[in-house]
Amino acid sequence: MTIENKKGYFGEFGGSYVPEVVQKALDELEEAYNKYKDDKEFLKEYHHYLKDYSGRETPLYFAESLTNYLGGAKIYLKREDLNHLGAHKLNNVIGQILLAKRMGKKKVIAETGAGQHGVATAAAAAKFGMQCDIYMGALDVERQRLNVFRMEMLGATVHAVEEGERTLKEAVDAAFEAWINNIDDTFYVLGSAVGPHPYPSMVKDFQRVISQEARRQILEKENRLPDMVIACVGGGSNAIGAFAEFIPDKEVKLVGVEAAGKGLNTDRHAATLTLGTVGVLDGMKTYALFNEDGTVKPVYSISPGLDYPGIGPEHAFLRDNKRAEYVPATDDEAVNALLLLTKKEGIIPAIESSHALAEVIKRAPKLDKDKIIIVNISGRGDKDVAAIAKHLKNK
């Protein structure tokens, strides 16, 4: 039986819609997180590993060549691609695995789409001597062979999920099922700001370091806040991390960019906040892409990190309250943005991050040169080179 837990709402979104056995585990997790999130020793250890293991802080880089080419607003890149393992994911994984150790867990489970969260979880599990199982849609396994091999090198067992569309949604379902069957000794390291409470709040807190650094860095560089912060959104972890410290600053426009795939007029997209409706998905109330009978629609993106049919509940709240704007970008727009940044700055961004860059390319030329945009480069594009080559070949 699924019950609704009244905690963990952002307006009408969020909550915890899960079976009782899972709710007990979530209550245990919430109790541990509340105990340690402000604990000085926990935070000291967390920031130690962010600095000395992950390599933080990441630069806020002025993309001068791209700025000059587009001819409008100044563009700064928050370089999460320079984190150890090449993405923002480790910020959250380190925090969750340190929490798992304090809870006495011996094994971690995770889902992954693009593979970056899976690699980060496998690496942290190796570092801290924990058994690790990763669930990944079989289609994403095919698209991200490099990351699968990296996970296996790190000692993780990768489970290819063959059900449904064989992508991120099915990986999440399989990971939750495996967790339920091993709930006593296993910690579920959830990679995005989605799912039942307390995961969305916990992931936000561990990813908040992105905007904590960016806010301080832009004040040092420009002596003022940016006019706009742009980030890609799948489930929404990098975006909520990039937005978090700027949410109270109403003068800073927040823009999330989701996957329009082959186009909004097709059934090959993952434009959740553009075309979705409110319902319950993966233990949370949020916007998602549903069929008329309430089943979840198949979704698609060239980006295996953005092909998720829902969105984190805080993003749903920010959208409905008009604090943030969410817009789509197609595969073609994302690939073109990736190639432009690569050629102008010598930086190969992840195809996920390139969705955000696509919106920068649209907006920057229309803004005055004294305006400032920060775009979160959530990951590097090594993992996507084969997919980009295939996309360009098939055009």
KEKE-3310 file (N, C-alpha, C; in steps of 0.2 Angstrom, whole numbers, plus 5000, padded with zeros to 4 digits):
npx = (5004:5003:5007:5004:5016:5016:5027:5040:5037:5036:5027:5013:5020:5031:5033:5030:5027:5025:5028:5025:5036:5046:5045:5048:5062:5065:5062:5071:5083:5080:5081:5094:5100:5096:5102:5116:5118:5121:5131:5147:5159:5155:5152:5165:5173:5166:5168:5182:5184:5178:5187:5200:5199:5189:5193:5188:5188:5178:5182:5175:5173:5177:5171:5178:5180:5168:5159:5163:5160:5147:5142:5135:5129:5140:5148:5149:5156:5152:5163:5160:5163:5176:5177:5183:5181:5173:5161:5147:5142:5149:5148:5136:5137:5148:5143:5131:5137:5146:5136:5129:5139:5140:5127:5129:5128:5133:5133:5130:5117:5113:5105:5108:5109:5116:5128:5137:5133:5133:5147:5153:5147:5152:5166:5166:5162:5172:5182:5178:5177:5165:5152:5145:5131:5125:5112:5106:5098:5096:5098:5105:5116:5122:5124:5133:5146:5159:5158:5151:5162:5171:5164:5164:5178:5180:5175:5161:5145:5137:5120:5111:5095:5082:5068:5054:5057:5070:5079:5083:5072:5067:5079:5079:5067:5071:5082:5075:5067:5077:5083:5072:5072:5083:5084:5089:5103:5107:5111:5102:5109:5103:5103:5098:5088:5076:5062:5056:5053:5067:5075:5075:5078:5089:5099:5099:5105:5118:5122:5122:5134:5139:5132:5135:5149:5149:5141:5149:5161:5157:5154:5167:5173:5165:5160:5146:5130:5125:5115:5108:5106:5109:5105:5105:5091:5086:5082:5085:5097:5109:5105:5097:5107:5114:5105:5102:5108:5105:5091:5085:5088:5080:5082:5090:5088:5082:5085:5080:5084:5077:5075:5071:5072:5068:5059:5045:5033:5033:5033:5045:5053:5058:5052:5047:5042:5037:5027:5021:5010:5003:5006:5009:5025:5038:5038:5035:5026:5024:5027:5025:5027:5013:5002:4985:4978:4985:4997:5015:5023:5033:5050:5062:5079:5094:5103:5108:5106:5096:5084:5072:5056:5050:5052:5062:5054:5055:5059:5047:5039:5046:5044:5030:5028:5034:5047:5057:5061:5057:5063:5063:5076:5082:5089:5097:5100:5107:5118:5124:5127:5136:5147:5150:5155:5166:5174:5176:5181:5189:5184:5176:5160:5148:5134:5122:5124:5126:5113:5109:5118:5114:5103:5109:5115:5104:5100:5110:5115:5105:5105:5112:5129:5134:5127:5126:5129:5128:5132:5129:5141:5139:5145:5159:5162:5168:5162:5152:5157:5156:5143:5139:5147:5140:5127:5130:5134:5122:5114)
npy = (4994:5011:5026:5043:5054:5068:5077:5087:5095:5107:5120:5113:5102:5088:5078:5061:5047:5032:5014:5007:5000:5006:5019:5018:5016:5029:5037:5034:5038:5052:5056:5053:5062:5074:5074:5075:5085:5098:5095:5098:5090:5081:5090:5095:5084:5081:5093:5092:5081:5086:5096:5090:5078:5078:5090:5103:5122:5124:5133:5149:5154:5166:5167:5173:5172:5166:5175:5187:5182:5180:5193:5200:5199:5197:5181:5169:5153:5141:5129:5115:5103:5101:5095:5081:5066:5072:5079:5087:5078:5071:5080:5078:5064:5061:5067:5059:5046:5047:5050:5037:5029:5033:5029:5015:5007:4995:4993:5001:5007:5013:5023:5027:5038:5046:5040:5047:5049:5036:5033:5042:5037:5024:5027:5033:5023:5014:5021:5022:5008:5001:4990:4990:4993:4997:5003:5004:5010:4999:5004:5016:5010:5005:5018:5024:5017:5019:5025:5014:5005:5012:5012:4998:4996:5002:4994:4992:4983:4983:4984:4981:4987:4981:4983:4993:5008:5007:5016:5031:5032:5018:5013:5020:5015:5001:5002:5007:4996:4986:4991:4991:4977:4975:4983:4984:4984:4992:5007:5019:5029:5042:5051:5063:5078:5072:5061:5053:5063:5063:5065:5076:5088:5085:5082:5094:5102:5096:5099:5113:5119:5123:5135:5142:5144:5151:5162:5170:5170:5178:5190:5194:5195:5204:5212:5212:5204:5191:5194:5183:5166:5150:5133:5116:5104:5089:5078:5087:5091:5097:5110:5114:5115:5125:5136:5138:5147:5159:5160:5169:5181:5191:5199:5191:5182:5165:5151:5136:5123:5111:5095:5095:5086:5078:5088:5098:5095:5082:5065:5063:5068:5076:5085:5090:5101:5109:5103:5094:5087:5088:5075:5060:5053:5042:5042:5055:5070:5079:5088:5079:5068:5062:5049:5048:5039:5039:5032:5033:5042:5037:5044:5054:5059:5065:5066:5056:5059:5068:5062:5060:5057:5066:5079:5087:5091:5104:5112:5111:5119:5131:5135:5136:5146:5156:5160:5154:5151:5139:5131:5123:5114:5108:5092:5095:5109:5108:5100:5109:5119:5113:5111:5124:5130:5121:5124:5138:5140:5130:5120:5105:5102:5092:5084:5086:5098:5106:5109:5119:5129:5131:5139:5150:5154:5159:5169:5178:5187:5196:5204:5218:5223:5225:5216:5201:5183:5168:5152:5135:5123:5107:5095:5086:5083:5071:5058:5059:5060:5049:5048:5061:5061:5051:5057:5068:5062:5056:5066)
npz = (5000:4996:5004:5008:5014:5024:5025:5018:5007:4993:4991:4983:4978:4979:4994:5000:4992:4995:4998:5014:5020:5013:5017:5031:5030:5024:5034:5043:5036:5035:5048:5051:5042:5046:5058:5055:5045:5050:5058:5064:5063:5053:5042:5041:5036:5025:5017:5016:5008:4996:4993:4993:4987:4976:4970:4972:4974:4959:4944:4940:4925:4913:4897:4885:4871:4866:4871:4864:4851:4851:4854:4864:4880:4894:4896:4908:4913:4924:4930:4932:4925:4928:4940:4949:4940:4931:4932:4940:4949:4959:4970:4977:4979:4987:4999:5002:5003:5014:5024:5023:5028:5041:5045:5046:5035:5022:5009:4993:4982:4966:4953:4936:4921:4910:4915:4923:4937:4941:4939:4948:4960:4960:4961:4974:4982:4980:4986:4999:5003:5000:4995:4978:4968:4952:4943:4926:4912:4898:4885:4887:4892:4880:4874:4882:4884:4888:4901:4907:4907:4915:4927:4930:4931:4943:4952:4953:4951:4936:4931:4918:4912:4905:4903:4897:4890:4892:4898:4908:4917:4919:4925:4937:4943:4944:4953:4964:4967:4969:4981:4990:4992:4999:5010:5023:5025:5015:5006:4997:4985:4978:4963:4958:4961:4965:4968:4984:4999:5010:4999:4988:4995:5002:4991:4985:4995:4995:4983:4983:4984:4972:4968:4979:4978:4965:4967:4976:4968:4957:4962:4967:4954:4946:4955:4957:4956:4944:4930:4925:4928:4920:4918:4913:4914:4919:4929:4938:4947:4945:4941:4952:4961:4955:4956:4969:4979:4973:4973:4983:4977:4969:4958:4950:4936:4934:4924:4917:4907:4897:4888:4872:4862:4847:4844:4850:4844:4841:4847:4853:4864:4880:4887:4901:4910:4900:4893:4902:4915:4931:4943:4952:4953:4954:4969:4972:4971:4956:4941:4926:4912:4906:4900:4894:4902:4913:4914:4912:4900:4886:4885:4876:4873:4865:4875:4888:4901:4902:4899:4906:4913:4922:4935:4947:4963:4968:4957:4950:4959:4958:4945:4945:4953:4946:4949:4943:4925:4913:4899:4882:4873:4858:4851:4840:4842:4854:4851:4841:4850:4858:4849:4845:4858:4859:4848:4850:4863:4866:4875:4879:4881:4891:4883:4890:4897:4886:4882:4890:4886:4873:4875:4880:4869:4862:4869:4874:4863:4862:4873:4882:4882:4895:4903:4912:4911:4919:4916:4919:4917:4918:4916:4908:4890:4885:4886:4877:4864:4854:4852:4847:4835:4828:4828:4819:4808:4804:4800)
capx = (5000:5006:5004:5007:5019:5015:5033:5044:5033:5037:5020:5010:5025:5035:5030:5033:5021:5029:5025:5026:5042:5051:5044:5052:5069:5066:5062:5078:5087:5079:5083:5101:5102:5094:5107:5122:5118:5124:5136:5153:5163:5152:5154:5172:5175:5163:5172:5189:5184:5176:5193:5206:5197:5186:5196:5185:5182:5179:5183:5170:5178:5174:5171:5179:5179:5161:5156:5164:5157:5139:5141:5130:5130:5146:5146:5154:5155:5154:5166:5159:5166:5183:5177:5186:5177:5171:5154:5144:5138:5152:5146:5131:5138:5152:5139:5127:5141:5148:5130:5128:5144:5138:5121:5131:5127:5138:5132:5126:5114:5112:5103:5112:5107:5123:5133:5141:5132:5136:5154:5154:5145:5157:5172:5166:5161:5178:5186:5176:5176:5158:5149:5141:5127:5123:5106:5107:5094:5100:5099:5110:5122:5124:5126:5138:5150:5165:5156:5150:5168:5174:5161:5166:5185:5180:5173:5154:5142:5132:5114:5107:5088:5079:5061:5051:5061:5077:5083:5084:5066:5067:5084:5076:5062:5074:5086:5071:5065:5083:5083:5067:5073:5089:5083:5092:5110:5109:5109:5101:5112:5099:5108:5095:5084:5069:5060:5052:5057:5071:5080:5076:5081:5096:5103:5100:5110:5124:5124:5122:5141:5139:5130:5139:5155:5148:5139:5155:5166:5155:5155:5174:5175:5162:5157:5139:5127:5123:5108:5104:5109:5106:5107:5100:5087:5083:5079:5086:5101:5114:5101:5095:5113:5117:5101:5100:5110:5102:5084:5082:5090:5075:5085:5094:5084:5084:5082:5081:5083:5075:5077:5065:5073:5067:5054:5039:5028:5034:5033:5052:5056:5058:5050:5042:5039:5034:5021:5019:5005:5004:5004:5014:5030:5044:5037:5034:5021:5027:5026:5028:5024:5008:4997:4978:4977:4989:5004:5021:5024:5040:5053:5068:5084:5101:5106:5105:5105:5090:5078:5068:5049:5048:5056:5062:5048:5057:5059:5040:5037:5049:5040:5023:5028:5037:5054:5062:5058:5060:5062:5066:5081:5082:5095:5101:5102:5112:5124:5127:5130:5142:5152:5152:5159:5172:5178:5177:5184:5193:5181:5170:5155:5143:5128:5117:5126:5125:5106:5109:5122:5109:5099:5114:5116:5098:5098:5116:5116:5099:5106:5117:5136:5135:5123:5131:5125:5132:5129:5133:5144:5138:5150:5163:5159:5172:5157:5147:5160:5154:5136:5139:5149:5134:5122:5132:5134:5116:5111)
capy = (5000:5017:5031:5049:5057:5075:5081:5088:5098:5113:5121:5107:5097:5084:5073:5055:5043:5026:5009:5008:4998:5011:5025:5017:5018:5036:5041:5033:5042:5059:5056:5053:5068:5080:5074:5076:5090:5104:5093:5101:5085:5079:5095:5096:5079:5082:5098:5090:5077:5090:5100:5086:5072:5080:5096:5110:5124:5124:5140:5153:5156:5171:5164:5179:5171:5165:5182:5191:5180:5181:5200:5203:5199:5193:5174:5165:5146:5138:5124:5108:5098:5101:5091:5074:5061:5076:5081:5089:5072:5069:5084:5074:5057:5061:5068:5053:5040:5049:5048:5030:5026:5035:5025:5008:5003:4991:4993:5007:5006:5020:5023:5032:5039:5047:5036:5051:5048:5030:5033:5045:5032:5018:5029:5035:5017:5011:5025:5020:5001:4998:4986:4995:4990:5002:5001:5009:5007:4995:5009:5020:5006:5005:5024:5026:5011:5022:5026:5008:5002:5015:5009:4991:4996:5004:4988:4991:4979:4987:4980:4984:4987:4980:4985:4999:5012:5005:5022:5033:5030:5011:5012:5022:5009:4995:5003:5007:4989:4982:4994:4988:4970:4975:4989:4985:4985:4996:5014:5021:5035:5045:5055:5069:5081:5069:5055:5055:5066:5069:5066:5082:5093:5082:5083:5101:5104:5094:5102:5120:5122:5126:5142:5146:5147:5155:5169:5173:5171:5183:5196:5195:5196:5209:5217:5212:5198:5190:5195:5177:5159:5145:5127:5111:5101:5082:5078:5094:5091:5103:5116:5117:5117:5132:5141:5138:5153:5165:5160:5175:5187:5192:5202:5186:5177:5158:5148:5129:5121:5104:5092:5095:5080:5079:5093:5097:5093:5075:5061:5061:5073:5075:5092:5089:5107:5113:5099:5089:5088:5086:5069:5056:5049:5040:5044:5062:5074:5084:5088:5073:5067:5056:5047:5050:5034:5040:5029:5038:5042:5036:5050:5053:5064:5063:5066:5051:5062:5072:5059:5058:5060:5070:5084:5088:5095:5111:5115:5112:5124:5137:5136:5138:5153:5161:5162:5152:5150:5133:5132:5118:5114:5102:5089:5099:5115:5106:5098:5115:5123:5110:5112:5131:5131:5118:5128:5145:5141:5124:5116:5101:5101:5087:5085:5089:5105:5110:5111:5126:5133:5132:5145:5156:5157:5163:5175:5183:5192:5201:5208:5223:5220:5225:5211:5195:5177:5162:5145:5129:5117:5102:5090:5087:5079:5065:5052:5060:5061:5045:5050:5067:5059:5047:5062:5072:5057:5054:5072)
capz = (5000:4995:5009:5007:5020:5023:5025:5012:5001:4990:4989:4982:4975:4984:4998:5000:4990:4994:5002:5021:5021:5011:5022:5037:5028:5022:5040:5046:5032:5037:5055:5051:5038:5051:5064:5053:5040:5053:5062:5062:5061:5046:5037:5040:5032:5018:5013:5015:5002:4991:4991:4991:4982:4970:4967:4972:4971:4952:4942:4936:4919:4908:4891:4882:4864:4865:4872:4858:4845:4851:4853:4868:4887:4896:4898:4913:4914:4931:4927:4935:4921:4930:4946:4948:4936:4925:4932:4947:4953:4965:4976:4981:4981:4993:5005:5004:5006:5021:5028:5023:5033:5048:5047:5046:5029:5020:5002:4990:4976:4962:4946:4932:4915:4907:4918:4927:4944:4942:4940:4955:4966:4960:4964:4981:4985:4980:4991:5006:5004:5001:4989:4974:4962:4948:4938:4920:4906:4893:4879:4890:4893:4874:4872:4886:4885:4891:4908:4910:4909:4921:4934:4931:4933:4950:4956:4954:4946:4932:4929:4912:4913:4898:4903:4895:4885:4893:4899:4915:4921:4921:4930:4944:4945:4946:4958:4970:4969:4973:4987:4994:4994:5003:5013:5030:5025:5009:5006:4990:4983:4973:4959:4956:4966:4963:4973:4990:5004:5010:4994:4984:4999:5003:4985:4984:5000:4994:4976:4984:4984:4965:4968:4984:4975:4959:4969:4979:4963:4952:4966:4966:4947:4943:4960:4957:4955:4937:4928:4923:4928:4916:4918:4910:4919:4918:4936:4941:4952:4944:4941:4959:4964:4952:4957:4976:4983:4970:4973:4986:4974:4964:4952:4946:4932:4934:4918:4917:4900:4896:4882:4867:4858:4840:4843:4854:4840:4840:4853:4854:4868:4887:4889:4906:4912:4895:4891:4907:4920:4938:4946:4956:4949:4958:4976:4973:4967:4952:4934:4923:4905:4907:4895:4897:4907:4919:4914:4911:4893:4884:4883:4872:4871:4863:4881:4892:4907:4902:4896:4912:4912:4928:4937:4954:4965:4969:4951:4949:4963:4956:4939:4946:4957:4942:4951:4937:4919:4910:4891:4879:4868:4854:4850:4835:4846:4859:4847:4838:4855:4860:4844:4846:4863:4858:4844:4852:4869:4868:4880:4876:4887:4891:4879:4895:4898:4880:4881:4893:4881:4867:4877:4881:4862:4860:4874:4875:4858:4863:4879:4882:4884:4902:4906:4914:4912:4922:4913:4923:4913:4923:4915:4902:4885:4883:4886:4872:4857:4849:4851:4843:4829:4825:4826:4814:4802:4802:4798)
cpx = (5004:5003:5007:5009:5018:5021:5036:5041:5036:5031:5016:5014:5029:5032:5034:5027:5025:5026:5028:5034:5048:5051:5048:5060:5070:5066:5068:5083:5086:5081:5091:5104:5101:5100:5114:5123:5122:5129:5143:5158:5161:5154:5161:5175:5172:5167:5179:5189:5182:5183:5199:5205:5194:5189:5193:5189:5183:5179:5176:5174:5174:5176:5172:5177:5172:5157:5157:5161:5150:5138:5136:5133:5137:5144:5151:5151:5157:5156:5166:5162:5173:5183:5180:5180:5173:5163:5152:5142:5142:5151:5141:5133:5143:5148:5135:5131:5144:5142:5129:5133:5142:5131:5123:5130:5133:5138:5128:5123:5113:5109:5108:5109:5113:5129:5138:5140:5134:5143:5156:5153:5150:5163:5172:5165:5168:5183:5185:5175:5169:5156:5145:5138:5124:5117:5106:5102:5099:5102:5105:5117:5126:5127:5132:5143:5156:5163:5154:5157:5172:5171:5163:5174:5185:5177:5165:5151:5136:5126:5111:5100:5085:5072:5060:5056:5069:5082:5082:5078:5066:5073:5082:5072:5066:5079:5081:5069:5071:5084:5078:5069:5079:5090:5087:5099:5112:5107:5108:5104:5109:5103:5105:5091:5077:5068:5057:5056:5061:5075:5080:5079:5088:5101:5104:5105:5117:5127:5124:5129:5142:5138:5133:5145:5154:5145:5145:5160:5164:5155:5162:5176:5172:5159:5150:5136:5126:5116:5104:5109:5105:5109:5102:5097:5085:5079:5080:5092:5106:5111:5099:5101:5115:5112:5100:5102:5108:5095:5082:5084:5085:5077:5089:5089:5086:5081:5085:5080:5082:5076:5070:5066:5073:5062:5048:5033:5028:5033:5040:5055:5055:5056:5045:5038:5035:5027:5018:5013:5007:5002:5009:5018:5036:5044:5036:5029:5024:5024:5029:5024:5019:5004:4990:4976:4981:4996:5009:5022:5032:5043:5060:5072:5090:5105:5104:5104:5099:5084:5074:5061:5046:5053:5056:5057:5049:5057:5051:5037:5040:5046:5034:5023:5032:5044:5059:5058:5061:5058:5065:5072:5081:5088:5100:5104:5107:5118:5128:5130:5136:5148:5154:5157:5166:5177:5180:5182:5189:5190:5175:5166:5151:5137:5122:5118:5125:5118:5106:5113:5118:5105:5103:5115:5110:5098:5104:5116:5110:5100:5112:5124:5137:5131:5128:5126:5130:5128:5133:5135:5144:5142:5153:5160:5163:5167:5153:5150:5157:5147:5135:5142:5143:5129:5124:5132:5127:5112:5110)
cpy = (5006:5022:5037:5052:5065:5080:5082:5091:5105:5116:5114:5101:5094:5079:5067:5050:5036:5020:5010:5006:5003:5018:5024:5019:5025:5040:5040:5037:5050:5060:5057:5060:5074:5080:5077:5082:5097:5102:5095:5096:5082:5084:5096:5090:5079:5087:5096:5086:5081:5094:5095:5080:5074:5086:5103:5115:5124:5132:5143:5157:5161:5168:5170:5178:5170:5172:5186:5189:5181:5189:5203:5202:5195:5186:5171:5158:5144:5131:5117:5102:5097:5097:5084:5070:5065:5078:5084:5084:5071:5074:5081:5067:5057:5062:5062:5047:5041:5048:5041:5027:5027:5031:5017:5004:5001:4991:4999:5004:5013:5018:5028:5032:5040:5043:5040:5050:5041:5029:5036:5040:5027:5020:5030:5028:5013:5014:5023:5013:4998:4995:4991:4992:4996:5000:5007:5006:5004:5000:5014:5017:5006:5012:5027:5021:5013:5022:5019:5004:5005:5013:5002:4991:4998:4999:4987:4986:4983:4982:4984:4982:4986:4982:4992:5002:5011:5011:5024:5031:5023:5010:5015:5017:5003:4996:5004:5000:4985:4985:4991:4981:4969:4981:4990:4987:4989:5003:5016:5028:5038:5051:5062:5072:5079:5064:5058:5059:5061:5070:5073:5087:5091:5084:5090:5104:5102:5097:5110:5123:5125:5133:5146:5149:5152:5162:5173:5175:5177:5190:5198:5198:5203:5214:5217:5205:5197:5193:5189:5171:5154:5139:5122:5107:5094:5081:5084:5095:5097:5109:5119:5119:5124:5137:5143:5145:5159:5165:5167:5181:5188:5195:5197:5182:5170:5155:5141:5127:5113:5101:5091:5089:5082:5085:5092:5095:5085:5071:5059:5067:5071:5082:5092:5095:5111:5110:5095:5092:5086:5079:5066:5052:5048:5042:5051:5065:5079:5084:5082:5072:5061:5055:5049:5045:5034:5036:5034:5037:5041:5043:5049:5060:5061:5062:5061:5053:5066:5068:5055:5061:5065:5076:5085:5092:5102:5115:5116:5118:5131:5139:5139:5145:5158:5163:5160:5150:5143:5133:5125:5119:5108:5098:5093:5105:5113:5104:5104:5119:5120:5111:5119:5132:5127:5122:5135:5145:5135:5120:5112:5099:5095:5089:5088:5096:5109:5112:5118:5131:5135:5139:5151:5159:5161:5169:5181:5188:5198:5205:5213:5220:5221:5220:5205:5189:5172:5156:5140:5124:5111:5096:5091:5082:5073:5059:5053:5060:5056:5046:5056:5065:5055:5052:5066:5068:5056:5060:5072)
cpz = (5000:5000:5007:5014:5019:5023:5018:5006:4999:4987:4989:4980:4980:4987:4997:4999:4989:4999:5009:5023:5019:5015:5028:5035:5027:5029:5044:5042:5034:5044:5055:5047:5043:5056:5061:5048:5043:5058:5060:5059:5054:5041:5035:5035:5025:5014:5012:5009:4996:4988:4989:4987:4976:4967:4967:4976:4963:4950:4940:4931:4914:4901:4886:4874:4862:4866:4866:4852:4845:4851:4858:4875:4888:4898:4902:4913:4921:4929:4931:4932:4924:4937:4944:4945:4931:4926:4939:4951:4959:4971:4980:4983:4987:5000:5007:5006:5012:5026:5028:5028:5040:5050:5047:5040:5026:5012:4999:4984:4972:4956:4942:4925:4910:4909:4923:4935:4945:4943:4947:4961:4966:4963:4971:4985:4986:4986:4998:5008:5005:4994:4985:4968:4958:4943:4932:4915:4901:4887:4881:4891:4886:4872:4876:4889:4889:4899:4911:4912:4914:4927:4935:4934:4941:4954:4957:4949:4943:4930:4924:4912:4907:4898:4900:4889:4886:4894:4907:4920:4924:4926:4937:4947:4948:4952:4965:4972:4972:4980:4992:4996:4998:5008:5020:5030:5019:5009:4998:4989:4977:4969:4958:4961:4965:4969:4979:4994:5008:5004:4990:4989:5001:4997:4984:4989:4998:4987:4977:4983:4977:4965:4974:4982:4969:4962:4972:4973:4958:4956:4966:4959:4945:4948:4960:4955:4947:4936:4926:4925:4925:4917:4915:4916:4916:4924:4939:4946:4951:4944:4948:4962:4962:4954:4965:4979:4979:4970:4977:4982:4968:4957:4947:4942:4932:4928:4918:4909:4899:4889:4877:4862:4850:4839:4847:4850:4838:4847:4856:4858:4876:4890:4895:4908:4907:4893:4896:4911:4926:4940:4950:4952:4954:4965:4977:4969:4963:4945:4931:4916:4906:4901:4898:4902:4913:4919:4911:4903:4892:4883:4879:4873:4869:4870:4886:4899:4908:4900:4902:4912:4917:4929:4944:4957:4966:4963:4949:4952:4960:4949:4940:4949:4952:4944:4946:4931:4916:4903:4888:4874:4864:4853:4846:4839:4851:4856:4844:4844:4858:4855:4844:4852:4862:4854:4846:4859:4871:4874:4877:4882:4886:4886:4883:4895:4892:4878:4884:4889:4875:4869:4878:4874:4859:4863:4874:4869:4859:4869:4878:4884:4891:4906:4907:4915:4914:4919:4917:4918:4918:4922:4908:4896:4882:4882:4880:4865:4852:4847:4846:4836:4825:4823:4820:4807:4799:4799:4790)
residu = (MET:THR:ILE:GLU:ASN:LYS:LYS:GLY:TYR:PHE:GLY:GLU:PHE:GLY:GLY:SER:TYR:VAL:PRO:GLU:VAL:VAL:GLN:LYS:ALA:LEU:ASP:GLU:LEU:GLU:GLU:ALA:TYR:ASN:LYS:TYR:LYS:ASP:ASP:LYS:GLU:PHE:LEU:LYS:GLU:TYR:HIS:HIS:TYR:LEU:LYS:ASP:TYR:SER:GLY:ARG:GLU:THR:PRO:LEU:TYR:PHE:ALA:GLU:SER:LEU:THR:ASN:TYR:LEU:GLY:GLY:ALA:LYS:ILE:TYR:LEU:LYS:ARG:GLU:ASP:LEU:ASN:HIS:LEU:GLY:ALA:HIS:LYS:LEU:ASN:ASN:VAL:ILE:GLY:GLN:ILE:LEU:LEU:ALA:LYS:ARG:MET:GLY:LYS:LYS:LYS:VAL:ILE:ALA:GLU:THR:GLY:ALA:GLY:GLN:HIS:GLY:VAL:ALA:THR:ALA:ALA:ALA:ALA:ALA:LYS:PHE:GLY:MET:GLN:CYS:ASP:ILE:TYR:MET:GLY:ALA:LEU:ASP:VAL:GLU:ARG:GLN:ARG:LEU:ASN:VAL:PHE:ARG:MET:GLU:MET:LEU:GLY:ALA:THR:VAL:HIS:ALA:VAL:GLU:GLU:GLY:GLU:ARG:THR:LEU:LYS:GLU:ALA:VAL:ASP:ALA:ALA:PHE:GLU:ALA:TRP:ILE:ASN:ASN:ILE:ASP:ASP:THR:PHE:TYR:VAL:LEU:GLY:SER:ALA:VAL:GLY:PRO:HIS:PRO:TYR:PRO:SER:MET:VAL:LYS:ASP:PHE:GLN:ARG:VAL:ILE:SER:GLN:GLU:ALA:ARG:ARG:GLN:ILE:LEU:GLU:LYS:GLU:ASN:ARG:LEU:PRO:ASP:MET:VAL:ILE:ALA:CYS:VAL:GLY:GLY:GLY:SER:ASN:ALA:ILE:GLY:ALA:PHE:ALA:GLU:PHE:ILE:PRO:ASP:LYS:GLU:VAL:LYS:LEU:VAL:GLY:VAL:GLU:ALA:ALA:GLY:LYS:GLY:LEU:ASN:THR:ASP:ARG:HIS:ALA:ALA:THR:LEU:THR:LEU:GLY:THR:VAL:GLY:VAL:LEU:ASP:GLY:MET:LYS:THR:TYR:ALA:LEU:PHE:ASN:GLU:ASP:GLY:THR:VAL:LYS:PRO:VAL:TYR:SER:ILE:SER:PRO:GLY:LEU:ASP:TYR:PRO:GLY:ILE:GLY:PRO:GLU:HIS:ALA:PHE:LEU:ARG:ASP:ASN:LYS:ARG:ALA:GLU:TYR:VAL:PRO:ALA:THR:ASP:ASP:GLU:ALA:VAL:ASN:ALA:LEU:LEU:LEU:LEU:THR:LYS:LYS:GLU:GLY:ILE:ILE:PRO:ALA:ILE:GLU:SER:SER:HIS:ALA:LEU:ALA:GLU:VAL:ILE:LYS:ARG:ALA:PRO:LYS:LEU:ASP:LYS:ASP:LYS:ILE:ILE:ILE:VAL:ASN:ILE:SER:GLY:ARG:GLY:ASP:LYS:ASP:VAL:ALA:ALA:ILE:ALA:LYS:HIS:LEU:LYS:ASN:LYS)
# end
